[in-house]
Amino acid sequence: MTQIDQLAELYLGGADRDQLDPILDACVALYKEQLDEDGQVDFKGKAKAFVRTYNFLAAILPYSNAQWEKLSIFLNFLIFRKWLSDTVFWLTYEPPTAPHPAG
């Protein structure tokens, strides 16, 4: 069973967040280990695009695909985790220079 299947099954079964987070944490570790800055930005963009597109199509089409639904659930949890937003933010963040003292 994949991490996507595990998370979706637990979520749809009403599991508490403390059961979901370890699965997401394992994915975070892979994300950080295996993707460089460009890969992380690319992944996040593609994940968000999939979720937006799937949500739109699921709302207007009668056909459903169980694997896409599971992937959508998984990616929604993953892309909206604070670490992912912060990771992309900090990769592109340049701290402001210190203000000049008044004088």
GROMACS elastic network, one bead per residue, 0.5 to 0.9 nm:
[ bonds ]
;  ai    aj funct       b0    kb
    1     4     6  0.81096   500
    1     5     6  0.60639   500
    1     6     6  0.65445   500
    2     5     6  0.51411   500
    2     6     6  0.61905   500
    2     7     6  0.86245   500
    3     7     6  0.60349   500
    3     8     6  0.84363   500
    3    23     6  0.64238   500
    3    24     6  0.82592   500
    3    26     6  0.88201   500
    3    27     6  0.81396   500
    3    74     6  0.85014   500
    4     7     6  0.53665   500
    4     8     6  0.61172   500
    4     9     6  0.84950   500
    4    23     6  0.86644   500
    4    67     6  0.89181   500
    4    70     6  0.64453   500
    4    71     6  0.62295   500
    4    73     6  0.83005   500
    4    74     6  0.57367   500
    4    75     6  0.85947   500
    5     8     6  0.52188   500
    5     9     6  0.59480   500
    5    10     6  0.85076   500
    5    67     6  0.83278   500
    5    70     6  0.65478   500
    5    71     6  0.81711   500
    5    74     6  0.84097   500
    6     9     6  0.52480   500
    6    10     6  0.61679   500
    6    11     6  0.85190   500
    6    20     6  0.86589   500
    6    23     6  0.78964   500
    7    10     6  0.52153   500
    7    11     6  0.59684   500
    7    12     6  0.84607   500
    7    19     6  0.85982   500
    7    20     6  0.60588   500
    7    21     6  0.89600   500
    7    23     6  0.67807   500
    7    24     6  0.81813   500
    7    70     6  0.82038   500
    7    73     6  0.81435   500
    7    74     6  0.65092   500
    8    11     6  0.50619   500
    8    12     6  0.59187   500
    8    13     6  0.82748   500
    8    69     6  0.85688   500
    8    70     6  0.54096   500
    8    71     6  0.79725   500
    8    73     6  0.63108   500
    8    74     6  0.64421   500
    9    12     6  0.52972   500
    9    13     6  0.59987   500
    9    14     6  0.87509   500
    9    15     6  0.87162   500
    9    70     6  0.82761   500
   10    14     6  0.64077   500
   10    15     6  0.51734   500
   10    16     6  0.83200   500
   10    19     6  0.75962   500
   10    20     6  0.71164   500
   11    14     6  0.52529   500
   11    15     6  0.53307   500
   11    16     6  0.77633   500
   11    17     6  0.83887   500
   11    19     6  0.88676   500
   11    20     6  0.73435   500
   11    73     6  0.83461   500
   12    15     6  0.74613   500
   15    18     6  0.81050   500
   15    19     6  0.63299   500
   15    20     6  0.73111   500
   16    19     6  0.56395   500
   16    20     6  0.69328   500
   17    21     6  0.60479   500
   18    21     6  0.54523   500
   18    22     6  0.72935   500
   19    22     6  0.65055   500
   19    23     6  0.77969   500
   20    23     6  0.56555   500
   20    24     6  0.65913   500
   20    25     6  0.88350   500
   21    25     6  0.59109   500
   21    26     6  0.85998   500
   22    26     6  0.62731   500
   22    27     6  0.87303   500
   23    26     6  0.53037   500
   23    27     6  0.65656   500
   23    28     6  0.88143   500
   24    27     6  0.50396   500
   24    28     6  0.61615   500
   24    29     6  0.87344   500
   24    74     6  0.85495   500
   24    77     6  0.78181   500
   24    78     6  0.65347   500
   24    81     6  0.87365   500
   25    29     6  0.63147   500
   25    30     6  0.88069   500
   26    29     6  0.51940   500
   26    30     6  0.65476   500
   26    31     6  0.87319   500
   27    30     6  0.51243   500
   27    31     6  0.60733   500
   27    32     6  0.86219   500
   27    78     6  0.82446   500
   28    32     6  0.61580   500
   28    33     6  0.85098   500
   28    78     6  0.82164   500
   28    83     6  0.81765   500
   28    84     6  0.80347   500
   29    32     6  0.52697   500
   29    33     6  0.60466   500
   29    34     6  0.84338   500
   30    33     6  0.50568   500
   30    34     6  0.57049   500
   30    35     6  0.79083   500
   31    34     6  0.56069   500
   31    35     6  0.57007   500
   31    36     6  0.87406   500
   31    39     6  0.89361   500
   31    40     6  0.71638   500
   31    43     6  0.89991   500
   32    35     6  0.58766   500
   32    36     6  0.75568   500
   32    40     6  0.79179   500
   33    36     6  0.79986   500
   34    39     6  0.85725   500
   35    38     6  0.75736   500
   35    40     6  0.56237   500
   35    43     6  0.87249   500
   36    39     6  0.51291   500
   36    40     6  0.61213   500
   36    41     6  0.87000   500
   37    40     6  0.51786   500
   37    41     6  0.63120   500
   37    42     6  0.85814   500
   37    88     6  0.79455   500
   37    91     6  0.68577   500
   38    41     6  0.52152   500
   38    42     6  0.60464   500
   38    43     6  0.85314   500
   39    43     6  0.59733   500
   39    44     6  0.85476   500
   40    43     6  0.51260   500
   40    44     6  0.61811   500
   40    45     6  0.85936   500
   40    84     6  0.88734   500
   40    87     6  0.85509   500
   40    88     6  0.73320   500
   41    44     6  0.52773   500
   41    45     6  0.62110   500
   41    46     6  0.86860   500
   41    88     6  0.65398   500
   42    45     6  0.52221   500
   42    46     6  0.62086   500
   42    47     6  0.85446   500
   43    46     6  0.52055   500
   43    47     6  0.59748   500
   43    48     6  0.85460   500
   44    47     6  0.50739   500
   44    48     6  0.61211   500
   44    49     6  0.85247   500
   44    79     6  0.67061   500
   44    84     6  0.81050   500
   44    85     6  0.89647   500
   44    88     6  0.85331   500
   45    48     6  0.52860   500
   45    49     6  0.61602   500
   45    50     6  0.86684   500
   46    49     6  0.50065   500
   46    50     6  0.61082   500
   46    51     6  0.86374   500
   47    50     6  0.51800   500
   47    51     6  0.62983   500
   47    52     6  0.87147   500
   47    72     6  0.86864   500
   47    75     6  0.63651   500
   47    76     6  0.84514   500
   47    78     6  0.89555   500
   47    79     6  0.72530   500
   48    51     6  0.51785   500
   48    52     6  0.61644   500
   48    53     6  0.85326   500
   48    75     6  0.77962   500
   48    76     6  0.81152   500
   48    79     6  0.72123   500
   49    52     6  0.52276   500
   49    53     6  0.60360   500
   49    54     6  0.83931   500
   50    53     6  0.51863   500
   50    54     6  0.58516   500
   50    55     6  0.83666   500
   50    71     6  0.89900   500
   50    72     6  0.75100   500
   50    75     6  0.85916   500
   51    54     6  0.51439   500
   51    55     6  0.59499   500
   51    56     6  0.84956   500
   51    71     6  0.84328   500
   51    72     6  0.55337   500
   51    73     6  0.85066   500
   51    75     6  0.70784   500
   51    76     6  0.70256   500
   52    55     6  0.52804   500
   52    56     6  0.62481   500
   52    57     6  0.87274   500
   53    56     6  0.51909   500
   53    57     6  0.61789   500
   53    58     6  0.84876   500
   54    57     6  0.51443   500
   54    58     6  0.58574   500
   54    59     6  0.84511   500
   54    68     6  0.75761   500
   54    69     6  0.80078   500
   54    72     6  0.71498   500
   55    58     6  0.51727   500
   55    59     6  0.62487   500
   55    60     6  0.89864   500
   55    72     6  0.80128   500
   56    59     6  0.53014   500
   56    60     6  0.67044   500
   56    61     6  0.87488   500
   57    60     6  0.53319   500
   57    61     6  0.57488   500
   57    62     6  0.89798   500
   58    61     6  0.55477   500
   58    62     6  0.73357   500
   58    63     6  0.76684   500
   58    64     6  0.68083   500
   58    69     6  0.87510   500
   59    62     6  0.80748   500
   61    64     6  0.76441   500
   64    68     6  0.80498   500
   64    69     6  0.76569   500
   65    68     6  0.53651   500
   65    69     6  0.62368   500
   65    70     6  0.87563   500
   66    69     6  0.50452   500
   66    70     6  0.62091   500
   66    71     6  0.86064   500
   67    70     6  0.50843   500
   67    71     6  0.61252   500
   67    72     6  0.85317   500
   68    72     6  0.60066   500
   68    73     6  0.85911   500
   69    72     6  0.50338   500
   69    73     6  0.62673   500
   69    74     6  0.86149   500
   70    73     6  0.51530   500
   70    74     6  0.61422   500
   70    75     6  0.85765   500
   71    74     6  0.50301   500
   71    75     6  0.59745   500
   71    76     6  0.83979   500
   72    75     6  0.52059   500
   72    76     6  0.59959   500
   72    77     6  0.86659   500
   73    76     6  0.52310   500
   73    77     6  0.65013   500
   73    78     6  0.87181   500
   74    77     6  0.53868   500
   74    78     6  0.61942   500
   74    79     6  0.87165   500
   75    79     6  0.57701   500
   75    80     6  0.81741   500
   76    79     6  0.55883   500
   76    80     6  0.61487   500
   76    81     6  0.85278   500
   77    80     6  0.56154   500
   77    81     6  0.62409   500
   78    81     6  0.54656   500
   78    82     6  0.89349   500
   78    84     6  0.74337   500
   79    82     6  0.81631   500
   79    83     6  0.87573   500
   79    84     6  0.60719   500
   79    85     6  0.72845   500
   80    83     6  0.82965   500
   80    84     6  0.69315   500
   80    85     6  0.69607   500
   81    84     6  0.56913   500
   81    85     6  0.69098   500
   81    86     6  0.88535   500
   82    85     6  0.53822   500
   82    86     6  0.60381   500
   82    87     6  0.84010   500
   83    86     6  0.50275   500
   83    87     6  0.57557   500
   83    88     6  0.85748   500
   84    87     6  0.50199   500
   84    88     6  0.63484   500
   84    89     6  0.84646   500
   85    88     6  0.54655   500
   85    89     6  0.60841   500
   85    90     6  0.86098   500
   86    90     6  0.58660   500
   86    91     6  0.83210   500
   87    90     6  0.52964   500
   87    91     6  0.60904   500
   87    92     6  0.87912   500
   88    91     6  0.51384   500
   88    92     6  0.65329   500
   88    93     6  0.85401   500
   89    92     6  0.54580   500
   89    93     6  0.57971   500
   90    94     6  0.80432   500
   91    94     6  0.86835   500
   94    97     6  0.89955   500
   96    99     6  0.84454   500
   97   100     6  0.88788   500
   98   101     6  0.87541   500
   99   102     6  0.87778   500
  100   103     6  0.87511   500
